[in-house]
Amino acid sequence: MDAGHFMATGSHPSVRFDTRNVHKQCSTCNQSGSGEGAYYYEWMLDAYGANVINELKREGRRPIKWSQTRLQRILDLIKEGEREVKEYGYLVDEIKVSDYAGEEWD
């Protein structure tokens, strides 16, 4: 299994760690099948709706500077998410780009 990103991380780097943008995906689909974009889009539409897809597109195009402080915040959010999964069996709170980008975008 791979971490399949709905919005490609090369063209949308700021949503790389947004949990609404990354989901488990088989390696073949993710690597050889270019993420199976059409199927992924339909799944995203059913799972999140058009508003979240549009938000990911918009936020993903914004430039972001990967400072040590910002990366530490992401690491802290991921560790918190790991604790939630271990305790509840699922991620309680999604990690959104706004959680780690803050008010100012670099």
C-alpha positions in Angstrom: 0.0 0.0 0.0 1.1 3.6 -0.8 0.0 7.0 0.4 -1.9 8.1 -2.6 -2.3 11.9 -3.0 -5.4 13.2 -4.7 -3.6 16.5 -5.5 -0.1 15.8 -6.7 2.5 16.9 -4.3 4.8 18.3 -7.0 2.2 20.8 -8.2 0.3 21.2 -4.9 3.0 21.0 -2.2 1.2 22.8 0.6 -1.5 20.1 0.8 1.0 17.2 1.0 0.2 16.5 4.7 -3.5 17.5 4.6 -5.2 14.2 5.5 -8.1 14.9 3.2 -5.6 14.8 0.3 -3.8 11.5 1.2 -5.3 8.1 1.4 -4.1 4.5 1.3 -3.9 3.3 -2.3 -2.4 0.1 -3.8 1.1 0.5 -5.2 0.1 -0.4 -8.7 -2.7 2.2 -8.9 -0.5 4.9 -7.3 2.7 4.3 -9.2 1.8 2.7 -12.5 -1.7 3.9 -12.9 -0.9 7.6 -12.2 -3.1 7.4 -9.1 -6.2 6.3 -11.1 -7.3 10.0 -11.2 -10.8 9.5 -12.5 -11.7 6.9 -9.9 -10.0 8.9 -7.2 -11.9 12.0 -8.2 -15.3 10.2 -8.0 -14.3 8.7 -4.6 -13.3 12.1 -3.3 -16.5 13.6 -4.5 -18.5 11.0 -2.6 -16.4 11.1 0.5 -15.8 14.8 0.9 -17.9 16.8 -1.7 -17.0 19.4 -4.2 -16.2 22.1 -1.6 -13.3 20.2 -0.1 -12.0 19.3 -3.5 -12.1 23.0 -4.5 -10.4 23.9 -1.2 -7.6 21.5 -1.8 -7.1 22.8 -5.3 -7.0 26.4 -4.0 -4.9 25.8 -1.0 -2.6 23.5 -2.9 -1.5 26.2 -5.3 -0.5 28.6 -2.5 3.3 28.8 -1.9 4.5 27.5 1.4 7.9 27.7 3.1 8.9 24.5 4.9 10.4 26.1 7.9 11.7 24.0 10.9 8.8 25.4 13.0 6.2 24.4 10.4 7.7 20.9 9.9 7.7 20.4 13.7 4.0 21.4 13.9 3.2 18.8 11.1 5.2 16.1 13.0 3.3 16.9 16.2 0.0 16.7 14.4 1.0 13.3 12.8 2.0 12.0 16.3 -1.3 13.2 17.7 -3.1 11.4 14.9 -1.2 8.2 15.5 -2.3 8.3 19.2 -5.9 8.7 18.0 -5.7 5.7 15.7 -4.2 3.5 18.3 -6.8 4.6 20.9 -9.9 4.7 18.7 -9.0 2.8 15.6 -9.4 5.8 13.4 -8.2 9.4 13.0 -10.5 11.6 15.0 -9.5 15.0 13.7 -8.4 15.5 10.1 -5.1 17.4 9.6 -5.9 20.3 7.3 -3.4 22.6 5.6 -4.8 25.5 7.8 -3.5 23.5 10.9 0.1 23.8 9.8 0.2 26.8 7.4 -1.1 29.2 10.0 -2.4 32.7 9.3 0.7 33.7 7.3 1.7 31.9 4.1 5.4 32.1 3.3 
